[in-house]
Every structure is written in structure tokens, then in C-alpha cells.
Amino acid sequence: MAIKRLPSTGDAPRSTGAPESLVPGGAADSAGFPWEGRDFEHHGTDFADDDGATPAELASAVAAVREAAARLSPGGGEPLARLAAAHAEAILALSRVRLLIPLVAEAGDTGLTPEGRVVDKSQELSIVTVAAPDGRRVMPVFSSVDAMRAWNAEARPIPVPAPQAALAAAQERTDLIIVDPGTPAREFGVRRTQLQAVALGLRVVPAWADPEVLAAFRASTAEDRRIVDVVLGPGDPEGRLLAAETDATLHLAPGLDRDALQRLVAAAQRRWAASEVIAERVDSLRVRLR
């Protein structure tokens, strides 16, 4: 189940929101069924009593992440530990709730009218993914019908347990999941390295708070006397996929010029790429120099 890839070192993973090609519609979904009166009372399913609202457990967990991120101080310490715990609890809470996967209509077969115009002869419903700036795919999912309607009123909600969504993303080699894109108060991202935790209901701390990850970074630079220390911190404190997951700050000896710094960072990145712990547990990385 573990997805072993090198940490991304690209720009911010994505700017959330609906793709430009998906234009919000009106009172009906993509299949023509009206939103009015829509509920989740599907006979014989696990979601017969679901009213389509955001699960309270998930809303509370994401709110705790936001609160902890707001109280984060430059010195780390207890606020940083609280943030790490809040992230771990949010992933665990997510593994226990229902999510909505949006299906949108895509054109199938096309034909020509007698006047020579191209028309759709059929439409197919498909799961949406969007591309991140670094090339990775992102799966948008939603905690409530209202959040999904605000994102794209034509999408059709398919309720699934969150572990099922995580497994689907992993099987399709989609590295990232974003919950409630476009809803800042509840927007929350699941990274490649967290898909297994959501699928299996595991409690895992973020890479930047993992002692074994920090030990791997420090071991990889221990023989380089130009690097005094390596410190890890959150690059995306609110967990919204707005920046790289982990900041790796290299505390350097004085006297290095620009060329020396470039060679030093390149060598460090090669060693990090060779580390199994870093490759497995760090989703994306931003390097800072001090």
C-alpha cells in the first residue's frame, strides 16, 4: 500500500477551486435531476441516515488544525507539537467519515447535424481530477452537498467511506486529495504519504514532526561540515496543499559563496533522494538556508 516516490520539490501543489472548464449550472445536477429535495436516504445502503451535511467529527478536527496553525510561533516548541497532533487527529478523523466524490458529465460520442454542426450524442459521468503545478494529479472530494454545490452545481454526489476514496486515489496514482476545495474554513489536503493512513485508519504525525524523518535528514548530512544542523518545520501549516509539506532548514557554516551553496544543496538533495525513510514519508519539500 505504501507509495514510494521521491518528495516533490515543485511549487505550491495547487490553487484549489473548480477547474475553469467546469461551469456551475442551475437547479439540477449533470444528469438532470433537481437538487431540491435531494437527500441520502438510499434504501439498503450504509448512508441511509445521511443528510449530506459535513460530519461533525471532521469539521471539529479541521477547525483544530486551523486554530493550532494560527497559534504557531517561530520558535516551535509546544505550539508546534500541538499543530502536529492536530494534523494527526484530522487524518484519523477523516478515515472514519463519509465523503462525497463528484461525478461530472463529459462528452461521449459526437455527431453532425444536417447543417454540419458537431453535437454530443452521449455523455458519460467521470471522476474529476485536476493537475498540480508540479504535474501531480489532485482528486477533489467534499464533506457536504452544500460544499460540492458551491464548487460545481452540476456535479453529482457519490457518497463513499473516506478509506475507499484514499484507495481509489492510490490505485489511480493520484498523489493528492483535497477535501472541500474552495471552502477555506474546511479545506483540508491529504498527501501521498497520508493515503495509507486514511485507508487503514492509522494515526500518523506529519513528516516534519516525525523523529525518524528528522534523524534521516541529519544522518544524510552528518559528514558535511558545512551543514551545522538540519531543522524541519511545516511548510503548509493549515494543511490546504498551498505549499510544500515540509520545510528543511539547513543551518550553515559562514563563508559560503553562491556557487558553493548551490553545490551543497544539490549534494544534499541527492542524499535525501537515496534515503528510503525520506522518500516514503516526505511528500514535498522546500529547502531554506540559514
C-alpha positions as CSV (number, residue, x, y, z in Angstrom):
1,M,0.0,0.0,0.0
2,A,2.9,2.4,0.7
3,I,3.6,4.6,-2.2
4,K,7.3,5.0,-2.6
5,R,8.2,8.1,-4.6
6,L,10.6,11.0,-4.1
7,P,9.4,14.1,-2.4
8,S,8.1,16.7,-4.7
9,T,10.2,19.9,-4.8
10,G,7.9,21.9,-7.1
11,D,6.0,25.0,-6.4
12,A,2.8,25.1,-4.3
13,P,0.9,21.9,-5.2
14,R,-2.2,23.7,-6.4
15,S,-4.5,26.6,-6.2
16,T,-7.8,25.0,-5.1
17,G,-11.2,25.5,-6.7
18,A,-13.2,24.2,-9.6
19,P,-11.4,23.8,-13.0
20,E,-12.3,26.6,-15.4
21,S,-13.8,24.0,-17.7
22,L,-16.5,23.2,-15.1
23,V,-19.0,26.0,-15.2
24,P,-21.6,25.9,-12.3
25,G,-25.1,25.1,-13.5
26,G,-28.5,25.7,-12.1
27,A,-31.1,23.8,-10.1
28,A,-30.3,20.4,-11.5
29,D,-27.2,18.2,-11.5
30,S,-25.4,16.9,-14.5
31,A,-27.9,14.1,-15.0
32,G,-30.8,16.4,-15.0
33,F,-32.1,15.6,-11.5
34,P,-33.1,18.6,-9.4
35,W,-31.2,19.5,-6.3
36,E,-34.3,20.5,-4.5
37,G,-35.4,17.8,-2.1
38,R,-32.3,15.7,-2.6
39,D,-31.3,13.5,0.4
40,F,-29.2,10.5,1.1
41,E,-32.0,8.0,2.0
42,H,-30.9,5.3,-0.3
43,H,-32.6,2.1,0.8
44,G,-30.2,-0.7,1.8
45,T,-27.0,1.4,1.8
46,D,-24.7,2.5,4.5
47,F,-25.7,6.1,4.1
48,A,-29.5,5.8,4.6
49,D,-29.5,8.2,7.5
50,D,-27.0,10.7,6.0
51,D,-28.4,14.2,5.4
52,G,-25.5,15.3,3.3
53,A,-24.0,17.7,5.9
54,T,-20.4,17.8,7.0
55,P,-19.6,15.1,9.6
56,A,-19.2,16.9,12.9
57,E,-16.0,14.9,13.7
58,L,-14.3,16.1,10.6
59,A,-15.4,19.7,11.0
60,S,-14.1,19.8,14.6
61,A,-10.8,18.2,13.6
62,V,-10.1,20.6,10.7
63,A,-11.1,23.6,13.0
64,A,-8.5,22.3,15.5
65,V,-5.8,22.4,12.8
66,R,-6.7,25.9,11.8
67,E,-6.6,27.0,15.5
68,A,-3.2,25.4,16.1
69,A,-1.8,26.9,12.9
70,A,-2.9,30.3,14.0
71,R,-1.1,30.0,17.3
72,L,2.2,28.7,15.7
73,S,5.2,30.7,16.8
74,P,8.6,30.9,15.0
75,G,10.3,29.2,17.9
76,G,8.3,26.0,17.6
77,G,8.1,24.2,20.9
78,E,4.7,23.4,22.4
79,P,2.7,25.2,19.6
80,L,4.4,23.1,17.0
81,A,3.7,19.9,18.9
82,R,0.0,20.9,19.2
83,L,-0.1,21.5,15.4
84,A,1.4,18.1,14.7
85,A,-1.1,16.4,17.0
86,A,-4.0,18.3,15.3
87,H,-2.8,17.2,11.9
88,A,-2.6,13.6,13.0
89,E,-6.1,13.7,14.6
90,A,-7.5,15.3,11.4
91,I,-6.2,12.5,9.2
92,L,-7.6,9.9,11.7
93,A,-11.0,11.7,11.8
94,L,-11.1,11.7,8.1
95,S,-10.6,8.0,7.9
96,R,-13.8,7.5,9.9
97,V,-16.2,9.7,7.9
98,R,-18.2,9.7,4.7
99,L,-17.0,11.8,1.7
100,L,-18.7,12.8,-1.5
101,I,-16.9,12.1,-4.8
102,P,-18.2,14.5,-7.5
103,L,-19.1,13.0,-10.9
104,V,-19.3,15.3,-13.8
105,A,-20.6,14.8,-17.3
106,E,-18.2,14.5,-20.2
107,A,-19.0,14.3,-23.8
108,G,-19.0,10.8,-25.3
109,D,-19.8,10.1,-28.9
110,T,-20.3,13.1,-31.2
111,G,-22.2,13.5,-34.4
112,L,-23.1,16.1,-37.1
113,T,-26.4,17.8,-37.7
114,P,-27.7,18.2,-41.2
115,E,-26.3,21.8,-41.0
116,G,-22.8,20.4,-40.3
117,R,-22.7,21.3,-36.6
118,V,-20.9,19.0,-34.1
119,V,-23.3,17.8,-31.3
120,D,-22.9,15.3,-28.4
121,K,-24.7,12.1,-29.0
122,S,-24.0,10.7,-25.5
123,Q,-22.5,11.8,-22.2
124,E,-20.5,9.9,-19.6
125,L,-20.1,10.6,-15.8
126,S,-16.5,10.6,-14.7
127,I,-14.5,11.4,-11.5
128,V,-12.7,14.7,-11.6
129,T,-9.0,15.2,-11.1
130,V,-7.0,18.4,-11.6
131,A,-3.3,18.9,-12.3
132,A,-1.0,20.4,-9.8
133,P,1.8,22.8,-11.0
134,D,4.3,20.1,-10.4
135,G,2.4,17.7,-12.6
136,R,0.8,15.6,-9.9
137,R,-3.0,14.9,-10.0
138,V,-5.3,16.0,-7.3
139,M,-8.7,14.4,-6.5
140,P,-11.3,16.9,-5.1
141,V,-13.8,15.4,-2.7
142,F,-16.4,17.0,-0.4
143,S,-17.7,16.7,3.1
144,S,-21.1,18.0,2.3
145,V,-23.6,18.5,-0.5
146,D,-23.5,22.3,0.1
147,A,-19.7,22.4,-0.3
148,M,-19.9,20.4,-3.5
149,R,-22.7,22.5,-5.0
150,A,-20.7,25.7,-4.2
151,W,-17.8,24.2,-6.1
152,N,-19.8,22.9,-9.1
153,A,-23.5,22.8,-9.1
154,E,-23.6,20.3,-11.9
155,A,-21.6,17.6,-10.1
156,R,-23.4,14.5,-9.0
157,P,-22.5,13.4,-5.4
158,I,-21.5,9.8,-4.8
159,P,-21.1,9.0,-1.1
160,V,-18.2,6.7,-0.1
161,P,-16.3,6.0,3.1
162,A,-13.1,8.1,3.1
163,P,-10.8,4.9,3.1
164,Q,-12.4,4.0,-0.2
165,A,-11.6,7.4,-1.7
166,A,-8.0,7.1,-0.5
167,L,-7.6,3.6,-2.0
168,A,-9.1,4.8,-5.3
169,A,-6.6,7.7,-5.4
170,A,-3.7,5.4,-4.7
171,Q,-4.8,2.9,-7.3
172,E,-5.2,5.6,-9.9
173,R,-1.8,7.1,-8.9
174,T,-3.4,10.3,-7.8
175,D,-1.0,11.7,-5.2
176,L,-3.2,14.3,-3.5
177,I,-6.8,14.6,-2.3
178,I,-8.3,17.9,-1.4
179,V,-11.4,18.0,0.8
180,D,-13.8,20.9,0.3
181,P,-11.8,22.9,-2.2
182,G,-13.0,26.5,-2.4
183,T,-14.3,26.4,1.2
184,P,-11.4,27.9,3.2
185,A,-12.8,27.2,6.6
186,R,-12.9,23.4,5.9
187,E,-10.4,22.9,3.1
188,F,-8.0,20.1,4.0
189,G,-5.5,18.1,2.0
190,V,-4.4,14.5,2.1
191,R,-0.9,14.0,0.7
192,R,0.6,10.9,-1.0
193,T,2.3,9.9,2.3
194,Q,-1.1,10.0,4.2
195,L,-3.2,8.0,1.8
196,Q,-2.3,4.7,3.6
197,A,-3.2,6.2,7.0
198,V,-6.7,7.3,5.7
199,A,-7.2,3.9,4.1
200,L,-6.3,1.9,7.2
201,G,-7.4,4.3,9.9
202,L,-3.9,4.9,11.3
203,R,-2.7,7.9,13.4
204,V,0.4,9.3,11.9
205,V,2.2,12.6,12.6
206,P,3.3,14.8,9.7
207,A,6.8,14.2,8.2
208,W,8.1,17.4,9.7
209,A,7.2,16.2,13.2
210,D,8.4,12.6,12.7
211,P,11.6,11.9,14.7
212,E,12.7,9.2,12.3
213,V,12.4,11.6,9.4
214,L,14.5,14.2,11.2
215,A,17.1,11.6,12.0
216,A,17.3,10.6,8.4
217,F,17.9,14.2,7.3
218,R,20.6,14.7,9.9
219,A,22.3,11.4,9.1
220,S,22.4,12.3,5.4
221,T,24.4,15.5,6.2
222,A,26.4,14.4,9.2
223,E,29.6,14.1,7.2
224,D,29.3,17.5,5.6
225,R,30.9,20.0,8.0
226,R,29.4,22.9,6.1
227,I,26.0,21.9,7.4
228,V,25.8,22.6,11.1
229,D,22.3,21.3,11.6
230,V,19.0,20.4,9.8
231,V,15.7,21.6,11.3
232,L,12.3,20.5,9.9
233,G,9.1,22.5,10.1
234,P,5.6,22.8,8.5
235,G,5.6,24.3,5.1
236,D,1.8,24.2,4.9
237,P,0.6,24.6,8.5
238,E,-3.1,24.7,7.7
239,G,-2.9,21.6,5.6
240,R,-4.6,23.1,2.5
241,L,-2.0,22.0,-0.1
242,L,-1.0,25.6,-0.7
243,A,2.8,25.0,-0.3
244,A,5.2,22.2,0.1
245,E,4.5,19.9,3.1
246,T,7.9,20.2,4.8
247,D,10.4,23.0,5.2
248,A,14.0,21.7,5.6
249,T,16.2,24.5,7.1
250,L,19.9,24.0,6.7
251,H,22.0,25.9,9.3
252,L,25.3,26.5,7.5
253,A,28.8,27.4,8.4
254,P,29.7,31.0,7.4
255,G,31.7,31.9,4.3
256,L,30.0,30.0,1.5
257,D,29.5,31.8,-1.8
258,R,26.6,31.3,-4.2
259,D,28.2,28.6,-6.2
260,A,29.2,26.7,-3.1
261,L,25.7,26.9,-1.7
262,Q,24.2,25.6,-5.0
263,R,26.6,22.6,-5.0
264,L,25.9,22.0,-1.3
265,V,22.1,21.9,-1.8
266,A,22.3,19.7,-4.8
267,A,24.5,17.2,-3.0
268,A,22.1,17.2,0.0
269,Q,19.1,16.6,-2.3
270,R,20.8,13.6,-3.9
271,R,21.5,12.1,-0.5
272,W,17.8,12.7,0.6
273,A,16.6,11.1,-2.6
274,A,18.6,8.0,-1.7
275,S,17.0,7.7,1.8
276,E,14.1,5.2,1.9
277,V,12.7,6.9,5.0
278,I,12.6,10.4,3.4
279,A,11.2,9.0,0.1
280,E,8.4,7.1,1.8
281,R,7.4,9.7,4.4
282,V,8.1,13.2,2.9
283,D,5.5,14.2,0.3
284,S,7.0,17.5,-0.8
285,L,10.0,19.6,0.4
286,R,11.2,23.2,0.4
287,V,14.8,23.9,1.3
288,R,15.7,27.0,3.4
289,L,19.3,28.2,4.1
290,R,20.5,29.9,7.3
